[in-house]
Amino acid sequence: MLTSVRDCLTGHGVASDRLHEEHFTSVPTAAPELTARTMTVENVGDVVVAAGRTMLDAGLAAGVPMPCSCTVGSCGECRIRLLRGEVRGTVEDGGVLACVSCPLTDTAVAIGPAEPRD
C-alpha cells in the first residue's frame, strides 16, 4: 500500500522530499491456549475467550467497546487494566495489551488505562 500511495503522489507531482512514511513491525502474538477462559469486563459482564483467541478478539466479537488500533501490540491503544487473573502476553504496571494477550486463567479486566503508580 505504501508503494502505491507513494507512486500515486509522485505521479501527481508531489516531490519525494515532501513524503513521509512510517513502517511498523509486529510483536509476536501470545501463544494460543488450549482452554477457553472467562474474561469478566467491569461494568459489562462475562465474555468467553475461546482457545487460541486474544482478549481483544473475544471482547470485540461479544460487542464490548474495547479500544484498539494497530492490533499487533505496537500502539498501546488496546491497553486494559488486569484486575484479577493471569495472561500470556504483555502485562506491565497492571495493564494488558489485549490484542496480543490470551488468558491463562479466568480474568477480570477494566477498560481504560492502568492507574498511575506512586
Phi and psi in radians as a Rosetta constraint file:
Dihedral C 1 N 2 CA 2 C 2 CIRCULARHARMONIC -1.029 0.35
Dihedral N 2 CA 2 C 2 N 3 CIRCULARHARMONIC -0.736 0.35
Dihedral C 2 N 3 CA 3 C 3 CIRCULARHARMONIC -1.092 0.35
Dihedral N 3 CA 3 C 3 N 4 CIRCULARHARMONIC -0.757 0.35
Dihedral C 3 N 4 CA 4 C 4 CIRCULARHARMONIC -1.108 0.35
Dihedral N 4 CA 4 C 4 N 5 CIRCULARHARMONIC -0.751 0.35
Dihedral C 4 N 5 CA 5 C 5 CIRCULARHARMONIC -1.159 0.35
Dihedral N 5 CA 5 C 5 N 6 CIRCULARHARMONIC -0.779 0.35
Dihedral C 5 N 6 CA 6 C 6 CIRCULARHARMONIC -1.046 0.35
Dihedral N 6 CA 6 C 6 N 7 CIRCULARHARMONIC -0.817 0.35
Dihedral C 6 N 7 CA 7 C 7 CIRCULARHARMONIC -1.073 0.35
Dihedral N 7 CA 7 C 7 N 8 CIRCULARHARMONIC -0.702 0.35
Dihedral C 7 N 8 CA 8 C 8 CIRCULARHARMONIC -1.118 0.35
Dihedral N 8 CA 8 C 8 N 9 CIRCULARHARMONIC -0.818 0.35
Dihedral C 8 N 9 CA 9 C 9 CIRCULARHARMONIC -1.145 0.35
Dihedral N 9 CA 9 C 9 N 10 CIRCULARHARMONIC -0.796 0.35
Dihedral C 9 N 10 CA 10 C 10 CIRCULARHARMONIC -1.173 0.35
Dihedral N 10 CA 10 C 10 N 11 CIRCULARHARMONIC -0.555 0.35
Dihedral C 10 N 11 CA 11 C 11 CIRCULARHARMONIC -1.148 0.35
Dihedral N 11 CA 11 C 11 N 12 CIRCULARHARMONIC -0.415 0.35
Dihedral C 11 N 12 CA 12 C 12 CIRCULARHARMONIC -1.690 0.35
Dihedral N 12 CA 12 C 12 N 13 CIRCULARHARMONIC 0.252 0.35
Dihedral C 12 N 13 CA 13 C 13 CIRCULARHARMONIC 1.593 0.35
Dihedral N 13 CA 13 C 13 N 14 CIRCULARHARMONIC 0.114 0.35
Dihedral C 13 N 14 CA 14 C 14 CIRCULARHARMONIC -1.338 0.35
Dihedral N 14 CA 14 C 14 N 15 CIRCULARHARMONIC 2.210 0.35
Dihedral C 14 N 15 CA 15 C 15 CIRCULARHARMONIC -1.146 0.35
Dihedral N 15 CA 15 C 15 N 16 CIRCULARHARMONIC 2.450 0.35
Dihedral C 15 N 16 CA 16 C 16 CIRCULARHARMONIC -1.088 0.35
Dihedral N 16 CA 16 C 16 N 17 CIRCULARHARMONIC -0.479 0.35
Dihedral C 16 N 17 CA 17 C 17 CIRCULARHARMONIC -1.306 0.35
Dihedral N 17 CA 17 C 17 N 18 CIRCULARHARMONIC -0.100 0.35
Dihedral C 17 N 18 CA 18 C 18 CIRCULARHARMONIC -1.660 0.35
Dihedral N 18 CA 18 C 18 N 19 CIRCULARHARMONIC -0.045 0.35
Dihedral C 18 N 19 CA 19 C 19 CIRCULARHARMONIC -1.694 0.35
Dihedral N 19 CA 19 C 19 N 20 CIRCULARHARMONIC 2.501 0.35
Dihedral C 19 N 20 CA 20 C 20 CIRCULARHARMONIC -2.249 0.35
Dihedral N 20 CA 20 C 20 N 21 CIRCULARHARMONIC 2.272 0.35
Dihedral C 20 N 21 CA 21 C 21 CIRCULARHARMONIC -2.097 0.35
Dihedral N 21 CA 21 C 21 N 22 CIRCULARHARMONIC 2.499 0.35
Dihedral C 21 N 22 CA 22 C 22 CIRCULARHARMONIC -2.083 0.35
Dihedral N 22 CA 22 C 22 N 23 CIRCULARHARMONIC 2.341 0.35
Dihedral C 22 N 23 CA 23 C 23 CIRCULARHARMONIC -2.047 0.35
Dihedral N 23 CA 23 C 23 N 24 CIRCULARHARMONIC 2.286 0.35
Dihedral C 23 N 24 CA 24 C 24 CIRCULARHARMONIC -2.036 0.35
Dihedral N 24 CA 24 C 24 N 25 CIRCULARHARMONIC 2.581 0.35
Dihedral C 24 N 25 CA 25 C 25 CIRCULARHARMONIC -2.074 0.35
Dihedral N 25 CA 25 C 25 N 26 CIRCULARHARMONIC 2.683 0.35
Dihedral C 25 N 26 CA 26 C 26 CIRCULARHARMONIC -1.671 0.35
Dihedral N 26 CA 26 C 26 N 27 CIRCULARHARMONIC 2.654 0.35
Dihedral C 26 N 27 CA 27 C 27 CIRCULARHARMONIC -1.578 0.35
Dihedral N 27 CA 27 C 27 N 28 CIRCULARHARMONIC 2.724 0.35
Dihedral C 27 N 28 CA 28 C 28 CIRCULARHARMONIC -1.062 0.35
Dihedral N 28 CA 28 C 28 N 29 CIRCULARHARMONIC 2.397 0.35
Dihedral C 28 N 29 CA 29 C 29 CIRCULARHARMONIC -1.371 0.35
Dihedral N 29 CA 29 C 29 N 30 CIRCULARHARMONIC 2.794 0.35
Dihedral C 29 N 30 CA 30 C 30 CIRCULARHARMONIC -1.093 0.35
Dihedral N 30 CA 30 C 30 N 31 CIRCULARHARMONIC 2.514 0.35
Dihedral C 30 N 31 CA 31 C 31 CIRCULARHARMONIC -1.143 0.35
Dihedral N 31 CA 31 C 31 N 32 CIRCULARHARMONIC 2.460 0.35
Dihedral C 31 N 32 CA 32 C 32 CIRCULARHARMONIC -1.098 0.35
Dihedral N 32 CA 32 C 32 N 33 CIRCULARHARMONIC 2.427 0.35
Dihedral C 32 N 33 CA 33 C 33 CIRCULARHARMONIC -1.644 0.35
Dihedral N 33 CA 33 C 33 N 34 CIRCULARHARMONIC 2.770 0.35
Dihedral C 33 N 34 CA 34 C 34 CIRCULARHARMONIC -1.572 0.35
Dihedral N 34 CA 34 C 34 N 35 CIRCULARHARMONIC -0.161 0.35
Dihedral C 34 N 35 CA 35 C 35 CIRCULARHARMONIC -2.218 0.35
Dihedral N 35 CA 35 C 35 N 36 CIRCULARHARMONIC 2.387 0.35
Dihedral C 35 N 36 CA 36 C 36 CIRCULARHARMONIC -1.172 0.35
Dihedral N 36 CA 36 C 36 N 37 CIRCULARHARMONIC 2.523 0.35
Dihedral C 36 N 37 CA 37 C 37 CIRCULARHARMONIC -2.262 0.35
Dihedral N 37 CA 37 C 37 N 38 CIRCULARHARMONIC 2.766 0.35
Dihedral C 37 N 38 CA 38 C 38 CIRCULARHARMONIC -1.699 0.35
Dihedral N 38 CA 38 C 38 N 39 CIRCULARHARMONIC 2.275 0.35
Dihedral C 38 N 39 CA 39 C 39 CIRCULARHARMONIC -1.963 0.35
Dihedral N 39 CA 39 C 39 N 40 CIRCULARHARMONIC 1.943 0.35
Dihedral C 39 N 40 CA 40 C 40 CIRCULARHARMONIC -1.550 0.35
Dihedral N 40 CA 40 C 40 N 41 CIRCULARHARMONIC 2.040 0.35
Dihedral C 40 N 41 CA 41 C 41 CIRCULARHARMONIC -1.699 0.35
Dihedral N 41 CA 41 C 41 N 42 CIRCULARHARMONIC 2.114 0.35
Dihedral C 41 N 42 CA 42 C 42 CIRCULARHARMONIC -0.933 0.35
Dihedral N 42 CA 42 C 42 N 43 CIRCULARHARMONIC 2.328 0.35
Dihedral C 42 N 43 CA 43 C 43 CIRCULARHARMONIC 1.149 0.35
Dihedral N 43 CA 43 C 43 N 44 CIRCULARHARMONIC 0.185 0.35
Dihedral C 43 N 44 CA 44 C 44 CIRCULARHARMONIC -2.198 0.35
Dihedral N 44 CA 44 C 44 N 45 CIRCULARHARMONIC -0.981 0.35
Dihedral C 44 N 45 CA 45 C 45 CIRCULARHARMONIC 2.344 0.35
Dihedral N 45 CA 45 C 45 N 46 CIRCULARHARMONIC -2.862 0.35
Dihedral C 45 N 46 CA 46 C 46 CIRCULARHARMONIC -1.551 0.35
Dihedral N 46 CA 46 C 46 N 47 CIRCULARHARMONIC 2.448 0.35
Dihedral C 46 N 47 CA 47 C 47 CIRCULARHARMONIC -2.255 0.35
Dihedral N 47 CA 47 C 47 N 48 CIRCULARHARMONIC 2.321 0.35
Dihedral C 47 N 48 CA 48 C 48 CIRCULARHARMONIC -1.522 0.35
Dihedral N 48 CA 48 C 48 N 49 CIRCULARHARMONIC 2.185 0.35
Dihedral C 48 N 49 CA 49 C 49 CIRCULARHARMONIC -1.727 0.35
Dihedral N 49 CA 49 C 49 N 50 CIRCULARHARMONIC 1.829 0.35
Dihedral C 49 N 50 CA 50 C 50 CIRCULARHARMONIC -1.131 0.35
Dihedral N 50 CA 50 C 50 N 51 CIRCULARHARMONIC 2.713 0.35
Dihedral C 50 N 51 CA 51 C 51 CIRCULARHARMONIC -0.945 0.35
Dihedral N 51 CA 51 C 51 N 52 CIRCULARHARMONIC 2.305 0.35
Dihedral C 51 N 52 CA 52 C 52 CIRCULARHARMONIC 1.477 0.35
Dihedral N 52 CA 52 C 52 N 53 CIRCULARHARMONIC -0.014 0.35
Dihedral C 52 N 53 CA 53 C 53 CIRCULARHARMONIC -1.820 0.35
Dihedral N 53 CA 53 C 53 N 54 CIRCULARHARMONIC 2.680 0.35
Dihedral C 53 N 54 CA 54 C 54 CIRCULARHARMONIC -1.486 0.35
Dihedral N 54 CA 54 C 54 N 55 CIRCULARHARMONIC 2.877 0.35
Dihedral C 54 N 55 CA 55 C 55 CIRCULARHARMONIC -1.093 0.35
Dihedral N 55 CA 55 C 55 N 56 CIRCULARHARMONIC -0.650 0.35
Dihedral C 55 N 56 CA 56 C 56 CIRCULARHARMONIC -1.139 0.35
Dihedral N 56 CA 56 C 56 N 57 CIRCULARHARMONIC -0.835 0.35
Dihedral C 56 N 57 CA 57 C 57 CIRCULARHARMONIC -0.967 0.35
Dihedral N 57 CA 57 C 57 N 58 CIRCULARHARMONIC -0.807 0.35
Dihedral C 57 N 58 CA 58 C 58 CIRCULARHARMONIC -1.153 0.35
Dihedral N 58 CA 58 C 58 N 59 CIRCULARHARMONIC -0.762 0.35
Dihedral C 58 N 59 CA 59 C 59 CIRCULARHARMONIC -1.086 0.35
Dihedral N 59 CA 59 C 59 N 60 CIRCULARHARMONIC -0.820 0.35
Dihedral C 59 N 60 CA 60 C 60 CIRCULARHARMONIC -1.125 0.35
Dihedral N 60 CA 60 C 60 N 61 CIRCULARHARMONIC -0.703 0.35
Dihedral C 60 N 61 CA 61 C 61 CIRCULARHARMONIC -1.099 0.35
Dihedral N 61 CA 61 C 61 N 62 CIRCULARHARMONIC -0.516 0.35
Dihedral C 61 N 62 CA 62 C 62 CIRCULARHARMONIC -1.538 0.35
Dihedral N 62 CA 62 C 62 N 63 CIRCULARHARMONIC 0.024 0.35
Dihedral C 62 N 63 CA 63 C 63 CIRCULARHARMONIC 1.468 0.35
Dihedral N 63 CA 63 C 63 N 64 CIRCULARHARMONIC 0.248 0.35
Dihedral C 63 N 64 CA 64 C 64 CIRCULARHARMONIC -1.347 0.35
Dihedral N 64 CA 64 C 64 N 65 CIRCULARHARMONIC 2.295 0.35
Dihedral C 64 N 65 CA 65 C 65 CIRCULARHARMONIC -1.334 0.35
Dihedral N 65 CA 65 C 65 N 66 CIRCULARHARMONIC 1.303 0.35
Dihedral C 65 N 66 CA 66 C 66 CIRCULARHARMONIC -1.578 0.35
Dihedral N 66 CA 66 C 66 N 67 CIRCULARHARMONIC 2.396 0.35
Dihedral C 66 N 67 CA 67 C 67 CIRCULARHARMONIC -1.252 0.35
Dihedral N 67 CA 67 C 67 N 68 CIRCULARHARMONIC 2.518 0.35
Dihedral C 67 N 68 CA 68 C 68 CIRCULARHARMONIC -2.887 0.35
Dihedral N 68 CA 68 C 68 N 69 CIRCULARHARMONIC 2.814 0.35
Dihedral C 68 N 69 CA 69 C 69 CIRCULARHARMONIC -2.564 0.35
Dihedral N 69 CA 69 C 69 N 70 CIRCULARHARMONIC -1.351 0.35
Dihedral C 69 N 70 CA 70 C 70 CIRCULARHARMONIC -1.359 0.35
Dihedral N 70 CA 70 C 70 N 71 CIRCULARHARMONIC -0.489 0.35
Dihedral C 70 N 71 CA 71 C 71 CIRCULARHARMONIC 1.103 0.35
Dihedral N 71 CA 71 C 71 N 72 CIRCULARHARMONIC 0.298 0.35
Dihedral C 71 N 72 CA 72 C 72 CIRCULARHARMONIC -2.239 0.35
Dihedral N 72 CA 72 C 72 N 73 CIRCULARHARMONIC 0.235 0.35
Dihedral C 72 N 73 CA 73 C 73 CIRCULARHARMONIC 1.449 0.35
Dihedral N 73 CA 73 C 73 N 74 CIRCULARHARMONIC 0.228 0.35
Dihedral C 73 N 74 CA 74 C 74 CIRCULARHARMONIC -1.628 0.35
Dihedral N 74 CA 74 C 74 N 75 CIRCULARHARMONIC -0.651 0.35
Dihedral C 74 N 75 CA 75 C 75 CIRCULARHARMONIC -1.594 0.35
Dihedral N 75 CA 75 C 75 N 76 CIRCULARHARMONIC -0.439 0.35
Dihedral C 75 N 76 CA 76 C 76 CIRCULARHARMONIC 1.435 0.35
Dihedral N 76 CA 76 C 76 N 77 CIRCULARHARMONIC 0.028 0.35
Dihedral C 76 N 77 CA 77 C 77 CIRCULARHARMONIC -1.111 0.35
Dihedral N 77 CA 77 C 77 N 78 CIRCULARHARMONIC -0.505 0.35
Dihedral C 77 N 78 CA 78 C 78 CIRCULARHARMONIC -1.532 0.35
Dihedral N 78 CA 78 C 78 N 79 CIRCULARHARMONIC 0.202 0.35
Dihedral C 78 N 79 CA 79 C 79 CIRCULARHARMONIC -1.094 0.35
Dihedral N 79 CA 79 C 79 N 80 CIRCULARHARMONIC 2.205 0.35
Dihedral C 79 N 80 CA 80 C 80 CIRCULARHARMONIC -2.193 0.35
Dihedral N 80 CA 80 C 80 N 81 CIRCULARHARMONIC 2.849 0.35
Dihedral C 80 N 81 CA 81 C 81 CIRCULARHARMONIC -1.602 0.35
Dihedral N 81 CA 81 C 81 N 82 CIRCULARHARMONIC 2.244 0.35
Dihedral C 81 N 82 CA 82 C 82 CIRCULARHARMONIC -1.543 0.35
Dihedral N 82 CA 82 C 82 N 83 CIRCULARHARMONIC 1.991 0.35
Dihedral C 82 N 83 CA 83 C 83 CIRCULARHARMONIC -1.600 0.35
Dihedral N 83 CA 83 C 83 N 84 CIRCULARHARMONIC -0.555 0.35
Dihedral C 83 N 84 CA 84 C 84 CIRCULARHARMONIC -2.781 0.35
Dihedral N 84 CA 84 C 84 N 85 CIRCULARHARMONIC 2.533 0.35
Dihedral C 84 N 85 CA 85 C 85 CIRCULARHARMONIC 1.804 0.35
Dihedral N 85 CA 85 C 85 N 86 CIRCULARHARMONIC -3.097 0.35
Dihedral C 85 N 86 CA 86 C 86 CIRCULARHARMONIC -2.237 0.35
Dihedral N 86 CA 86 C 86 N 87 CIRCULARHARMONIC 2.518 0.35
Dihedral C 86 N 87 CA 87 C 87 CIRCULARHARMONIC -2.278 0.35
Dihedral N 87 CA 87 C 87 N 88 CIRCULARHARMONIC 2.711 0.35
Dihedral C 87 N 88 CA 88 C 88 CIRCULARHARMONIC -1.749 0.35
Dihedral N 88 CA 88 C 88 N 89 CIRCULARHARMONIC 2.126 0.35
Dihedral C 88 N 89 CA 89 C 89 CIRCULARHARMONIC 2.477 0.35
Dihedral N 89 CA 89 C 89 N 90 CIRCULARHARMONIC -2.702 0.35
Dihedral C 89 N 90 CA 90 C 90 CIRCULARHARMONIC -1.507 0.35
Dihedral N 90 CA 90 C 90 N 91 CIRCULARHARMONIC 2.067 0.35
Dihedral C 90 N 91 CA 91 C 91 CIRCULARHARMONIC -2.276 0.35
Dihedral N 91 CA 91 C 91 N 92 CIRCULARHARMONIC 2.120 0.35
Dihedral C 91 N 92 CA 92 C 92 CIRCULARHARMONIC -2.588 0.35
Dihedral N 92 CA 92 C 92 N 93 CIRCULARHARMONIC 2.212 0.35
Dihedral C 92 N 93 CA 93 C 93 CIRCULARHARMONIC 0.885 0.35
Dihedral N 93 CA 93 C 93 N 94 CIRCULARHARMONIC 0.668 0.35
Dihedral C 93 N 94 CA 94 C 94 CIRCULARHARMONIC 1.437 0.35
Dihedral N 94 CA 94 C 94 N 95 CIRCULARHARMONIC 0.027 0.35
Dihedral C 94 N 95 CA 95 C 95 CIRCULARHARMONIC -1.838 0.35
Dihedral N 95 CA 95 C 95 N 96 CIRCULARHARMONIC 2.622 0.35
Dihedral C 95 N 96 CA 96 C 96 CIRCULARHARMONIC -2.260 0.35
Dihedral N 96 CA 96 C 96 N 97 CIRCULARHARMONIC 2.346 0.35
Dihedral C 96 N 97 CA 97 C 97 CIRCULARHARMONIC -1.483 0.35
Dihedral N 97 CA 97 C 97 N 98 CIRCULARHARMONIC 1.777 0.35
Dihedral C 97 N 98 CA 98 C 98 CIRCULARHARMONIC -1.091 0.35
Dihedral N 98 CA 98 C 98 N 99 CIRCULARHARMONIC -0.455 0.35
Dihedral C 98 N 99 CA 99 C 99 CIRCULARHARMONIC -1.285 0.35
Dihedral N 99 CA 99 C 99 N 100 CIRCULARHARMONIC -0.289 0.35
Dihedral C 99 N 100 CA 100 C 100 CIRCULARHARMONIC -2.185 0.35
Dihedral N 100 CA 100 C 100 N 101 CIRCULARHARMONIC 0.278 0.35
Dihedral C 100 N 101 CA 101 C 101 CIRCULARHARMONIC -2.042 0.35
Dihedral N 101 CA 101 C 101 N 102 CIRCULARHARMONIC 2.419 0.35
Dihedral C 101 N 102 CA 102 C 102 CIRCULARHARMONIC -2.108 0.35
Dihedral N 102 CA 102 C 102 N 103 CIRCULARHARMONIC 2.409 0.35
Dihedral C 102 N 103 CA 103 C 103 CIRCULARHARMONIC -1.282 0.35
Dihedral N 103 CA 103 C 103 N 104 CIRCULARHARMONIC 2.384 0.35
Dihedral C 103 N 104 CA 104 C 104 CIRCULARHARMONIC -1.596 0.35
Dihedral N 104 CA 104 C 104 N 105 CIRCULARHARMONIC -0.411 0.35
Dihedral C 104 N 105 CA 105 C 105 CIRCULARHARMONIC -2.372 0.35
Dihedral N 105 CA 105 C 105 N 106 CIRCULARHARMONIC 3.024 0.35
Dihedral C 105 N 106 CA 106 C 106 CIRCULARHARMONIC -1.066 0.35
Dihedral N 106 CA 106 C 106 N 107 CIRCULARHARMONIC 2.482 0.35
Dihedral C 106 N 107 CA 107 C 107 CIRCULARHARMONIC -2.252 0.35
Dihedral N 107 CA 107 C 107 N 108 CIRCULARHARMONIC 2.850 0.35
Dihedral C 107 N 108 CA 108 C 108 CIRCULARHARMONIC -2.249 0.35
Dihedral N 108 CA 108 C 108 N 109 CIRCULARHARMONIC 2.331 0.35
Dihedral C 108 N 109 CA 109 C 109 CIRCULARHARMONIC -2.380 0.35
Dihedral N 109 CA 109 C 109 N 110 CIRCULARHARMONIC 2.815 0.35
Dihedral C 109 N 110 CA 110 C 110 CIRCULARHARMONIC -2.231 0.35
Dihedral N 110 CA 110 C 110 N 111 CIRCULARHARMONIC 2.409 0.35
Dihedral C 110 N 111 CA 111 C 111 CIRCULARHARMONIC -1.370 0.35
Dihedral N 111 CA 111 C 111 N 112 CIRCULARHARMONIC 2.261 0.35
Dihedral C 111 N 112 CA 112 C 112 CIRCULARHARMONIC 2.270 0.35
Dihedral N 112 CA 112 C 112 N 113 CIRCULARHARMONIC 2.931 0.35
Dihedral C 112 N 113 CA 113 C 113 CIRCULARHARMONIC -1.225 0.35
Dihedral N 113 CA 113 C 113 N 114 CIRCULARHARMONIC 2.777 0.35
Dihedral C 113 N 114 CA 114 C 114 CIRCULARHARMONIC -1.125 0.35
Dihedral N 114 CA 114 C 114 N 115 CIRCULARHARMONIC 2.590 0.35
Dihedral C 114 N 115 CA 115 C 115 CIRCULARHARMONIC -1.139 0.35
Dihedral N 115 CA 115 C 115 N 116 CIRCULARHARMONIC 2.460 0.35
Dihedral C 115 N 116 CA 116 C 116 CIRCULARHARMONIC -1.079 0.35
Dihedral N 116 CA 116 C 116 N 117 CIRCULARHARMONIC 2.516 0.35
Dihedral C 116 N 117 CA 117 C 117 CIRCULARHARMONIC -1.670 0.35
Dihedral N 117 CA 117 C 117 N 118 CIRCULARHARMONIC 2.575 0.35
